Amino acid sequence: MGSTFGGLNTAYRGLTAARTGLDVVGQNIANVNTDGYTRQRVTQSSIEAAARVGLYSTGVQPGQGASVDGIARIGDRFADAQVRGAAGAAGYQGVRASVTAALESSLAEPGTTGLSTQLTKFWSAWQDVSNNPSAAAPAAVLLGQAQTIAGTLASGYKAVDDQWTAQRQQVDGLASQLNTAATQVADLNVRIRTAQQQGVSTNELVDARSVLTEKIATLAGGTVRDNADGTVDVLVGGNALVSGDSARQVRVTGDYTLATATAGVSLEWTHRPGDAVALDGGSIAGSLSVLAPAEPGGAGGVLAEAAASYDALATQLATQVNAVHATGTTADGTTGHAFFAFTAGVPAARGLTVVPTSAATIASGNGTGGALDGSVARAIGQIGLSTGSPDRAWGTIVSTIGAVAQTESDRSTLTDLSATSAKNRQLSTAGVSLDEENVNLLTYQHAYQGAARVMTAIDEMLDTLINGMGRVGR
């Protein structure tokens, strides 16, 4: 038959299990707002009855209470992988959407300061000159409008160039964050492996590592592979960024100005210079895609393509105006004069200059109609209405960038929704619910009180046995 002292031990184990449960509930409630925390549960099992042999070992024996086997981390590896995959896609599209939106905004279209309005005023100014070629006022307006167009092209190109440089500097910071996160994951791998060997709970360490692997996915995509010793490997583009207790480092190569970065910008391994890191997502991949050089057909990086479009437009404008202006005659009777010129050594959009300085140096007529001949000025004014005009070229540039910006924005919205959905699915399993924890709190509280009552009852029984026996009749 069972021992009274054995019953006391059973009640004690019940107290211990309930107290551990209360401690875990307290840990969950304390971390309800902790980013990346995964709720925990006590895992326990019943202890079977003690094996007895011998003459007086017959009879059914109760078990010996509850055993606390561990503290489980209620996570879902499949949901975690979905979160990382969605984070990589959202990081990639987020960068592209932000860059293209800023690029579209820099065009200032439609608007009174946009290039389309400036071109319209420019052609109109030529018509005014054609009506009174020798007058100083219309010529001054024309030259001022021409300077405005040159300045608008230069400022537009500079805005793209500045945006490119800022994005190039930002990708350096992203690569630094990736290196730091990889080093921290490798350090946590060591701590988790050591803790598991010592039989210590690693739940909080695993949570911290999960936050870092999700950050790595946001930065560079990649996947996580679990190892038997509790460590994980983090793979980026199929290559190990983190392998057990070691982390590899990356660096960004490429110039910091658009004009000199003819080969683009790339991410490479520091231990294998020249070996580019293959990325399948993340904000770094998004940054590298917008920093890619221009390509034939417009399939290059959006910023380099925009800069090339500004250069092409400046060249087209100068070529078409100069072709007609060169046929005209200035006040001194000479022909072959250019209206626009380019500064050597700088991009066309930033080096566009206006050659004439007064009405006398504008070739407004062909020299056959006298002082009132404005045929050449009138012909230049008609360029804006032609099929291949700079106006139409600029309209194509604006609509193309606008369409790309809208597409990238829509894709970013979808990937953000996907990332949010994946995160919500993860939190539905791993997140702390205060309602659930309060129920668990009451459950363990009552279990503790019940075990304490059992212990009190057994204590009273022992008191009767020890202090009350043998006193009958006294």
C-alpha positions in Angstrom: 0.0 0.0 0.0 1.1 3.6 -0.5 3.1 5.6 2.1 1.6 8.7 3.7 5.0 10.3 3.1 4.7 9.3 -0.5 1.4 11.3 -0.7 3.2 14.3 0.7 5.8 14.1 -2.1 3.0 13.8 -4.7 1.4 17.0 -3.4 4.8 18.7 -3.4 5.3 17.8 -7.0 1.8 19.2 -7.8 2.8 22.4 -6.1 6.0 22.6 -8.1 4.2 22.0 -11.4 1.6 24.6 -10.7 4.2 27.1 -9.5 6.2 26.6 -12.7 3.1 27.1 -14.7 2.4 30.4 -12.9 6.0 31.5 -13.6 5.6 30.8 -17.3 2.3 32.6 -17.5 4.0 35.6 -15.8 6.8 35.5 -18.4 4.2 35.5 -21.2 2.2 38.4 -19.7 5.4 40.4 -19.1 6.4 40.0 -22.8 3.1 40.6 -24.4 4.5 43.7 -26.1 8.0 42.3 -26.7 8.8 42.2 -30.5 9.5 38.6 -31.6 8.5 36.9 -28.4 6.9 33.5 -28.8 4.5 32.4 -26.1 5.6 29.4 -23.9 3.8 26.5 -22.2 4.8 24.1 -19.5 5.0 20.5 -20.7 4.4 18.0 -18.0 3.5 14.3 -17.6 2.2 12.1 -14.9 4.7 9.9 -12.9 3.7 6.3 -12.8 3.3 4.3 -9.6 6.5 3.0 -8.0 7.3 -0.6 -8.9 7.0 -2.9 -5.9 7.8 -6.6 -5.5 7.5 -8.8 -2.5 5.0 -10.5 -0.2 3.1 -7.3 0.6 3.2 -5.7 -2.8 -0.2 -6.5 -4.1 -2.9 -3.9 -4.7 -3.4 -1.0 -7.0 -1.0 1.9 -6.4 -1.6 5.5 -7.4 1.0 7.5 -9.4 3.5 9.7 -7.9 2.4 13.1 -9.1 3.4 15.3 -12.1 6.7 15.8 -13.7 7.7 19.1 -15.3 9.4 18.0 -18.5 10.2 21.3 -20.0 9.0 24.7 -21.2 7.9 24.6 -24.8 8.1 27.5 -27.3 4.8 27.5 -29.2 6.1 28.5 -32.6 5.4 27.3 -36.1 8.4 26.8 -38.4 6.3 26.8 -41.5 4.7 30.1 -40.5 8.1 31.5 -39.7 9.4 30.5 -43.1 6.3 32.2 -44.7 7.1 35.4 -42.8 10.7 35.4 -44.0 9.7 34.8 -47.6 7.0 37.5 -47.5 9.4 39.9 -45.8 12.0 39.4 -48.5 9.5 40.2 -51.3 8.1 43.2 -49.4 11.6 44.6 -48.8 12.4 44.3 -52.5 9.2 46.0 -53.7 9.3 48.6 -50.9 12.6 50.0 -52.1 11.5 50.0 -55.8 8.2 51.7 -55.0 9.8 54.4 -52.8 12.5 55.2 -55.4 10.1 55.3 -58.4 7.6 57.5 -56.4 10.4 60.0 -55.6 11.5 60.0 -59.2 8.0 60.6 -60.4 7.6 63.5 -57.9 10.8 65.1 -59.2 9.3 65.5 -62.7 6.9 68.1 -61.4 4.3 67.0 -64.0 1.7 68.1 -64.5 2.4 71.6 -63.2 3.3 75.2 -64.0 7.0 74.5 -63.3 7.2 71.2 -65.3 9.2 70.9 -68.5 6.1 70.5 -70.6 4.8 74.0 -69.7 8.3 75.4 -70.2 8.5 73.9 -73.7 5.1 75.4 -74.6 6.3 78.8 -73.5 9.6 78.3 -75.4 7.8 77.7 -78.7 5.4 80.5 -78.1 8.4 82.9 -77.5 9.8 81.9 -80.9 6.4 82.9 -82.5 6.6 86.3 -80.7 10.1 86.8 -82.1 8.9 85.9 -85.6 6.3 88.7 -85.4 8.9 91.3 -84.5 12.4 90.0 -85.1 14.4 93.1 -84.4 12.7 94.0 -81.1 14.6 93.5 -77.9 11.8 92.6 -75.7 10.5 89.4 -77.5 14.2 88.3 -77.9 14.8 88.8 -74.2 11.8 86.7 -73.3 12.9 83.9 -75.7 16.5 83.9 -74.3 15.1 83.8 -70.7 12.8 81.0 -71.6 15.6 79.1 -73.2 17.7 79.5 -70.1 14.8 78.3 -68.0 14.5 75.1 -70.1 18.2 74.5 -69.8 18.0 75.0 -66.0 14.9 72.7 -65.8 16.8 69.9 -67.6 19.8 70.4 -65.5 17.9 70.4 -62.2 15.9 67.3 -63.3 19.1 65.4 -64.1 20.6 66.6 -60.8 17.6 65.4 -58.9 18.0 61.9 -60.4 21.8 62.0 -59.8 21.2 63.0 -56.1 18.7 60.3 -55.7 21.1 57.8 -57.2 23.9 58.9 -54.8 21.6 58.7 -51.8 20.4 55.2 -52.7 24.0 54.2 -53.2 24.9 55.4 -49.7 21.9 53.7 -48.3 22.8 50.3 -49.7 26.1 50.6 -47.8 24.1 50.9 -44.6 21.9 48.0 -45.5 25.0 45.8 -46.2 26.4 46.8 -42.8 23.1 45.8 -41.1 23.2 42.5 -42.9 26.8 41.8 -41.7 25.8 42.7 -38.1 22.7 40.5 -38.2 24.7 37.6 -39.6 27.4 37.9 -36.8 24.7 38.1 -34.1 23.0 34.9 -35.5 26.2 33.0 -35.4 26.8 34.2 -31.8 23.3 33.1 -30.8 23.9 29.7 -32.5 26.8 29.1 -30.2 24.9 30.2 -27.1 21.9 28.0 -28.1 24.0 25.0 -28.7 25.8 25.4 -25.4 22.6 25.9 -23.5 21.0 22.8 -25.0 24.0 20.7 -24.1 23.6 22.0 -20.5 19.9 21.3 -20.4 18.9 25.0 -20.1 15.9 26.5 -21.8 16.8 28.3 -25.0 13.4 29.8 -25.8 14.3 33.5 -25.4 17.6 32.9 -27.4 15.6 31.3 -30.2 13.2 34.2 -30.3 16.1 36.7 -30.6 17.5 34.6 -33.4 14.2 34.4 -35.2 14.0 38.2 -35.1 17.4 38.4 -36.7 16.7 35.8 -39.4 13.6 37.8 -40.3 15.6 40.9 -40.6 18.1 39.2 -42.8 15.2 38.0 -45.0 14.0 41.6 -45.2 17.4 42.8 -46.2 18.6 40.0 -48.6 15.9 37.3 -48.9 17.3 33.9 -48.2 16.2 30.8 -46.3 16.9 29.2 -42.9 17.9 25.6 -42.4 17.7 24.0 -39.0 20.5 21.8 -37.7 20.3 18.9 -35.3 22.5 20.6 -32.6 20.0 23.6 -32.3 22.0 25.9 -34.7 20.7 27.2 -38.0 22.3 28.0 -41.3 21.1 31.1 -43.2 21.4 30.8 -47.0 21.4 33.8 -49.3 21.1 32.9 -53.0 21.9 29.3 -52.1 25.2 30.3 -50.4 25.7 30.2 -46.7 25.7 33.6 -45.0 25.7 31.9 -41.6 26.9 28.4 -41.1 26.7 27.2 -37.5 29.0 29.4 -35.5 30.6 31.3 -38.4 29.3 34.2 -40.4 30.5 35.5 -43.8 30.6 39.2 -44.6 29.6 41.1 -47.7 30.5 44.5 -49.1 29.1 46.9 -51.8 31.2 47.8 -54.8 30.6 50.7 -57.2 31.1 54.4 -57.4 29.0 57.0 -55.6 28.0 59.2 -58.6 25.8 58.2 -61.5 28.2 59.5 -64.2 31.2 57.4 -63.0 29.3 54.2 -62.1 29.2 52.8 -65.6 29.4 49.2 -64.3 26.7 49.7 -61.8 26.7 48.6 -58.2 27.0 45.1 -56.8 27.2 43.1 -53.6 30.1 40.7 -53.2 31.6 38.4 -50.6 34.5 40.0 -48.8 36.4 36.6 -48.7 35.9 36.2 -52.5 36.4 39.6 -54.1 34.6 39.9 -57.5 32.2 37.1 -56.6 28.8 38.7 -56.6 26.2 37.6 -54.0 23.1 36.2 -55.7 20.0 37.7 -54.0 16.5 36.5 -54.4 14.8 39.3 -52.6 15.2 41.9 -49.9 15.7 45.7 -49.8 19.4 45.3 -50.9 18.3 43.5 -54.0 15.7 46.3 -54.6 18.4 48.9 -54.2 20.8 47.2 -56.6 18.0 46.9 -59.2 17.3 50.6 -59.2 21.1 51.4 -59.3 21.7 49.2 -62.3 23.2 51.0 -65.4 21.1 52.0 -68.4 20.7 49.4 -71.1 19.5 49.5 -74.7 15.8 49.3 -74.9 15.3 50.9 -71.5 15.7 47.7 -69.5 18.3 49.0 -67.1 18.0 50.6 -63.6 15.1 53.1 -63.4 17.4 55.9 -62.2 20.1 55.5 -64.8 17.3 55.2 -67.5 15.8 58.5 -66.3 19.1 60.2 -66.4 19.7 58.9 -69.9 16.2 60.1 -70.9 17.1 63.7 -69.7 20.3 63.5 -71.8 18.5 62.2 -74.9 15.8 64.9 -74.5 18.4 67.7 -74.2 20.3 66.4 -77.2 17.0 66.1 -79.3 16.0 69.6 -78.3 19.4 71.1 -79.2 19.6 69.1 -82.5 16.2 70.1 -83.8 16.4 73.8 -82.8 20.0 74.1 -84.1 19.2 72.4 -87.4 16.7 75.2 -88.2 18.5 78.0 -86.5 21.6 77.3 -88.6 19.7 78.1 -91.8 18.9 81.6 -90.5 20.9 84.8 -90.7 21.9 87.0 -87.8 22.1 90.8 -87.8 25.7 90.7 -89.1 24.6 88.7 -92.2 26.2 85.4 -91.3 24.6 81.9 -91.1 25.3 78.5 -89.6 25.0 79.7 -86.0 23.8 77.2 -83.2 21.2 78.3 -80.7 22.1 75.6 -78.1 25.5 74.3 -77.2 26.9 71.7 -74.7 29.6 72.1 -72.1 32.3 69.5 -72.6 32.8 66.8 -70.0 29.4 66.9 -68.4 26.1 65.1 -69.2 24.1 66.7 -71.9 21.2 67.6 -69.7 23.5 69.4 -67.2 25.7 71.0 -69.9 23.0 72.6 -72.2 23.7 76.3 -72.7 22.2 79.1 -74.8 24.5 80.6 -77.4 22.8 83.9 -78.5 22.8 86.8 -76.1 20.6 89.4 -77.8 18.2 89.9 -80.7 21.1 90.6 -83.0 22.6 87.2 -82.5 19.3 85.3 -83.0 19.0 84.0 -86.6 15.2 84.7 -86.8 15.1 85.1 -90.6 16.7 83.7 -93.8 18.0 87.1 -94.9 15.7 87.5 -97.9 12.8 89.3 -96.2 14.6 92.3 -94.6 14.4 93.4 -91.0 10.9 92.0 -90.6 11.8 88.5 -91.8 10.9 86.0 -89.0 10.5 82.9 -91.1 13.2 80.9 -89.3 11.9 81.9 -85.9 8.4 80.9 -87.1 9.7 77.5 -88.3 11.4 76.8 -85.0 8.2 77.7 -83.2 6.4 75.0 -85.2 8.8 72.2 -83.9 6.7 71.7 -80.9 3.8 70.6 -83.1 5.7 68.1 -85.1 5.4 64.3 -84.6 8.9 63.9 -83.3 9.0 67.0 -81.1 10.8 67.2 -77.8 7.3 67.8 -76.2 6.1 64.3 -77.3 9.4 62.7 -76.3 9.0 64.3 -72.8 5.4 63.2 -72.6 6.6 59.6 -73.3 9.2 59.9 -70.6 6.7 61.2 -68.1 4.1 58.6 -68.9 6.7 55.8 -68.8 8.0 56.8 -65.4 4.4 57.3 -64.1 3.4 53.8 -65.3 6.5 52.2 -63.7 5.8 54.1 -60.4 2.2 53.0 -60.4 3.1 49.4 -61.1 5.8 49.3 -58.4 3.4 50.9 -55.9 0.7 48.3 -56.7 3.2 45.5 -56.3 4.5 47.0 -53.0 0.9 47.2 -51.7 0.4 43.5 -52.6 3.6 42.3 -51.0 2.9 44.4 -47.9 -0.5 42.8 -47.6 1.1 39.4 -48.1 3.7 40.1 -45.4 1.1 41.4 -43.0 -1.1 38.3 -43.6 1.9 36.0 -43.0 2.8 37.9 -39.8 -0.8 37.6 -38.6 -0.8 33.9 -39.2 2.4 33.6 -37.2 1.1 35.7 -34.3 -2.1 33.7 -34.2 0.0 30.8 -33.0 3.0 32.4 -31.4 1.5 35.6 -30.1 0.5 36.1 -26.4 -3.2 36.4 -25.8 -3.9 38.1 -22.5 -7.4 36.5 -22.3 -5.8 33.0 -22.7 -3.0 33.8 -20.2 -5.6 35.0 -17.6 -7.4 31.7 -17.9 -4.2 29.8 -17.5 -3.3 32.0 -14.5 -6.5 31.0 -12.8 -6.0 27.3 -13.7 -2.6 27.2 -12.3 -3.6 29.2 -9.2 -6.4 26.8 -8.4 -4.1 23.8 -9.1 -1.6 25.3 -6.6 -4.3 25.8 -4.0 -5.5 22.3 -4.5 -2.1 20.8 -4.1 -1.5 22.9 -1.0 -4.8 21.6 0.4 -3.7 18.0 -0.2 -0.4 18.8 1.5 -2.2 20.3 4.5 -4.5 17.3 4.8 -1.5 14.9 4.7 0.3 17.1 7.3 -2.7 16.8 9.6 -2.8 13.0 9.0 0.9 12.8 9.9 0.3 14.9 13.0 -2.4 12.5 14.1 -0.1 9.5 13.5 2.9 11.0 15.2 1.4 12.9 18.1 -2.0 11.2 18.7 -1.4 7.5 18.6 -1.0 5.6 21.9 -3.0 8.1 23.9 -6.4 6.3 24.0 -7.8 6.2 27.4 -5.6 8.8 29.0 
